[in-house]
Amino acid sequence: MSLLSWIVVGLIAGWLAGRVMKGGGYGLIGDIIVGVIGGLLGGFLASYFFKIGDPMSGINLMSILVAFLGAVLLLFLLRTLSGRRVRR
C-alpha cells in the first residue's frame, strides 16, 4: 500500500474506532496515527491468526475493517494502560 493509502485507511479506521469506543478522541492527527498503527496491528494479527495473505491491500472494505479492528484494540489497550476515563 502506498503512504497515501495508509493515511486514508488510517484516518477512516481511527475516526470509526474513536466513535465506537466513545470518548474524547485524540484529534485528527492522533486518530490518523491510531488508525495507521491499528492497521499495522490488525494486519499482523489477521495474517498471523487467520492466515490472510495481504489484509492491508489498498483502500477497500477489507483493509478498513482490519485497520478498524486493530485501532479498536489499540484504543482499548491505550485507555486501559493510561487509566483514561471515558467521557459521556
C-alpha positions in Angstrom: 0.0 0.0 0.0 1.2 3.5 -0.7 1.7 6.1 2.0 -1.4 8.0 0.9 -3.5 4.8 1.1 -2.2 4.1 4.7 -3.1 7.6 5.7 -6.6 7.4 4.2 -7.4 4.0 5.7 -5.8 5.1 9.0 -8.0 8.2 9.1 -11.2 6.3 8.4 -10.3 3.5 10.8 -9.1 5.9 13.6 -12.2 8.0 13.3 -14.6 5.0 13.3 -12.7 3.4 16.3 -12.9 6.7 18.2 -16.7 6.8 17.6 -17.2 3.2 18.6 -15.0 3.4 21.7 -16.7 6.6 22.8 -14.5 9.3 24.3 -12.8 12.5 23.5 -10.6 11.0 20.8 -7.1 12.2 20.0 -7.8 14.8 17.4 -7.3 14.5 13.6 -3.6 13.7 13.7 -4.0 11.4 16.7 -6.8 9.5 15.0 -4.7 9.0 11.9 -1.8 7.7 14.0 -4.0 5.4 16.0 -5.6 4.2 12.7 -2.3 3.6 11.0 -0.8 1.8 14.0 -4.1 -0.1 14.4 -3.9 -1.1 10.7 -0.4 -2.5 11.3 -1.6 -4.3 14.5 -4.7 -5.6 12.8 -2.8 -6.6 9.6 -0.3 -8.5 11.7 -3.0 -10.3 13.8 -5.1 -11.1 10.7 -2.2 -12.6 8.8 -0.9 -14.5 11.9 -4.1 -15.9 13.3 -6.3 -16.1 10.2 -3.6 -16.7 7.5 -4.9 -13.8 5.4 -2.2 -13.2 2.8 -2.3 -9.4 2.4 -5.0 -7.9 4.7 -4.0 -4.3 4.0 -4.1 -4.2 0.2 -5.4 -0.7 -0.6 -8.4 1.4 0.1 -11.1 -1.2 0.3 -13.6 -2.6 2.8 -11.3 -5.4 4.0 -8.4 -3.0 4.7 -10.7 -0.6 6.5 -12.2 -3.4 8.6 -8.8 -4.9 9.5 -7.5 -1.4 10.4 -10.6 -0.6 12.3 -10.4 -3.7 14.5 -6.8 -3.1 15.1 -7.5 0.6 16.0 -10.3 -0.5 18.4 -7.9 -3.0 20.1 -5.2 -0.3 20.3 -7.6 2.3 21.8 -8.7 -0.3 24.3 -5.1 -1.0 25.3 -4.2 2.7 25.4 -7.1 3.6 27.6 -6.6 0.6 29.9 -2.9 1.3 30.4 -3.3 5.0 30.9 -6.3 4.8 33.1 -8.1 7.3 31.0 -11.8 7.5 31.7 -14.5 7.6 29.1 -16.4 10.9 28.7 -20.2 10.5 28.2 
